[in-house]
Amino acid sequence: MTNKNPLSFQLKVDDFLPATEDEKQSLVQMRPSVSFWKDAMRRLCKNKVAMVSFVVILIIMFFSFIVPSFYPYRYEQQIRGSEYLKPMTYSEQELARIAEGEKVFPHILGTDGLGRDYAIRVMMGSRISLMVGLIASAIILIIGSVYGSVAGFFGGWTDLIMMRIVDIIYTVPDILLIILISFAIKEPLSSLAEKEGIKWMQVLGPNLISIFLVFALLYWVGMARIVRSQVLALKQSEYVTAARALGASNGRIIRKHLLTNCIGTLIVTTTLQIPSSIFTESFLSFLGLGVAIPMPSLGSLASDSLNGLNSYPYLLLAPALLISLIILSFNLFGDGLRDAFDPKMKS
């Protein structure tokens, strides 16, 4: 058999001998065990579009929350003789100060009609828009997850009544409600802020507080429906039955088992809710229903720039591009999170 003719069809006996231990180990390809979170983060890091969007979000947050603390101008500061300066230019008074040897920081994006540096106003406007988006999304997450989990867990008449309330809320016009709430709380809020000296109420103003109230009253219904559908699918699982057999309360089952297993969906939905909240705030600020003057917002900056659009188009360019960039980045990053946390997207 050892001198077998290579052209012969006779089989070699040595090919059918049992494999040795070394040969068996060389054929074994073990994949290291990873948790759900590690696997999701690994797939998220491989998504280049999502990671680039995340970096863009971090850069915008850096310029919105950190740079204004050491920027040489303030958002409400009016500089006489510096009205409607073009980007990277100086007024006559500033040129005279430079001629005397004084260092003057340039107006990177120019100035507006009141002589206020436009770059710091854009940064503060993006800060307001991001804060509104994050706070509103947190409000929607808390109310929607609690409401939807209770409705899905108890089911029956409880679920029926709670979901009919959601259907009714869907029919309420949000813009009209914001206007009504803003006018209703304007006088009481202003008097309370002045009497008690509450600065954050004075800064936000009745319009922005009314926006938060509307988010708490209306915008959580989508989150509630998503959480309800997840809870309806999970409450029949074995670990929920085991928790009931061990005497766990309904609140503990919802909090420790059902919502914990919905965390991936909650993260993705909340991330996708942020750009929607930012767009809503920018749209309302564009209509004059946003932050109180002189606090800027990206929507109010875009609205103010329309008056001089033909002569000073660059005043509209910066807030419009920044709104688009923020919304696009959050949407792309949310899509990346959805692909990372969805088991069906595994390759």
SULPEUR-V652877 format. One line per field, one symbol per residue. burial: b if it has 16 or more other ideal C-beta (glycine too) atoms within 10 Angstrom, else e. A space follows every 50 residues. Layout:
burial = ???
This chain:
burial = eeeeeeeeeeeeeeeeeeeeeeeeeeeeeeeeeeeeeeebeebbeebeeb eebbebbeebeebbeeebeebebebeeebeebeebeeeebbeebeeeeee eeeeeebebbbbeebbbbbbbbbbbbbbbbbbbeebbebbbebbbbbbbb bbbeeeeebeebbeebeeeeeeebeeebbebbeebeeebeeebeeeeeee beebbbbbbbbbbbbebbbbbbbbbbbbebbbebbeeeebeebeeeebee eebbeebbbebbebbbbbbbbbbbbbbbbbbbebbbeebbbbeebbbbbb bbbbbeeeeeebeebbebbbebbebbbebbbbbbbbbbbbbeeeeee
